[in-house]
Amino acid sequence: MSNAFFRDLHARFDASGVRAMFAPRKPRHPLLRVLLGLTGVALLAVLLVAGLFIGAAMILFGITRRLLVRGGRDTRAADARFVDAEYRVVRDRDQPVLR
């Protein structure tokens, strides 16, 4: 019963003009096809280059802002909450090694 319902629903959707409205159509003229293809490739290249420049500008802005706010000094060395030390992990011999 459900297969017949969905088959009927699909047939109604195909018969309506809604599908034709949203379906992409290629132009029939060969030169127009080539022109639209090249336009799409050019648009893709422009978006790629713009994205690269915007990304590079964001990185440069972040680096510049960090240098200007900190003044080029290391804040961890001036902070008394941090302790510079070397650590060594000591295993308990009674515990089995998990591998």
C-alpha positions as CSV (number, residue, x, y, z in Angstrom):
1,M,0.0,0.0,0.0
2,S,2.7,2.5,0.9
3,N,4.6,1.7,-2.4
4,A,1.5,2.6,-4.5
5,F,1.0,5.8,-2.5
6,F,4.6,7.0,-3.0
7,R,4.6,5.9,-6.7
8,D,1.5,7.9,-7.2
9,L,2.9,10.9,-5.3
10,H,6.1,10.8,-7.4
11,A,4.1,10.7,-10.6
12,R,2.1,13.7,-9.5
13,F,5.3,15.6,-8.7
14,D,6.9,14.8,-12.1
15,A,3.7,15.9,-13.9
16,S,3.7,19.3,-12.2
17,G,5.6,22.3,-13.4
18,V,7.5,22.5,-10.2
19,R,10.2,20.1,-11.3
20,A,10.8,21.9,-14.6
21,M,11.1,25.2,-12.7
22,F,14.1,24.1,-10.6
23,A,15.8,21.8,-13.0
24,P,19.0,23.3,-14.4
25,R,19.1,23.3,-18.2
26,K,22.2,23.5,-20.4
27,P,21.9,25.9,-23.3
28,R,21.7,24.2,-26.7
29,H,24.1,26.6,-28.6
30,P,27.7,25.3,-28.3
31,L,29.3,28.7,-28.0
32,L,26.9,29.6,-25.2
33,R,27.8,26.4,-23.4
34,V,31.5,27.2,-23.6
35,L,30.9,30.8,-22.5
36,L,28.9,29.7,-19.5
37,G,31.5,27.1,-18.6
38,L,34.3,29.6,-18.7
39,T,32.2,32.0,-16.7
40,G,31.8,29.3,-14.0
41,V,35.5,28.6,-14.0
42,A,36.3,32.3,-13.8
43,L,33.9,32.8,-10.9
44,L,35.4,29.8,-9.1
45,A,38.9,31.3,-9.5
46,V,37.8,34.7,-8.3
47,L,36.3,33.2,-5.2
48,L,39.4,31.1,-4.5
49,V,41.7,34.1,-4.8
50,A,39.5,36.3,-2.7
51,G,39.3,33.6,0.0
52,L,43.1,33.3,0.0
53,F,43.6,37.0,0.4
54,I,40.9,37.3,3.1
55,G,42.5,34.4,5.0
56,A,46.0,35.9,4.7
57,A,44.6,39.3,5.9
58,M,43.0,37.7,8.9
59,I,46.3,35.9,9.9
60,L,48.3,39.1,9.4
61,F,45.7,41.1,11.5
62,G,45.9,38.5,14.3
63,I,49.7,38.5,14.4
64,T,49.9,42.3,14.3
65,R,47.3,42.6,17.0
66,R,49.1,40.2,19.2
67,L,52.4,42.0,18.8
68,L,50.8,45.4,19.5
69,V,48.9,44.3,22.5
70,R,51.7,42.4,24.2
71,G,54.4,44.8,23.0
72,G,56.6,42.0,21.8
73,R,57.4,40.6,25.3
74,D,56.8,37.2,26.6
75,T,53.9,37.3,29.2
76,R,54.6,33.8,30.6
77,A,58.0,34.8,31.9
78,A,56.6,37.8,33.8
79,D,53.7,35.8,35.3
80,A,54.5,34.5,38.8
81,R,51.9,31.7,38.6
82,F,54.0,29.6,36.2
83,V,56.9,27.5,37.4
84,D,59.7,26.5,35.0
85,A,60.6,22.9,35.9
86,E,61.5,19.5,34.5
87,Y,59.3,16.5,35.3
88,R,59.9,12.8,35.3
89,V,57.2,10.2,35.2
90,V,57.7,7.5,37.8
91,R,55.8,4.3,37.3
92,D,54.6,2.2,40.2
93,R,56.3,-1.2,39.9
94,D,53.3,-3.0,41.4
95,Q,50.9,-1.8,38.6
96,P,50.8,-3.8,35.4
97,V,51.8,-2.0,32.2
98,L,48.8,-1.5,29.9
99,R,49.7,-2.0,26.3
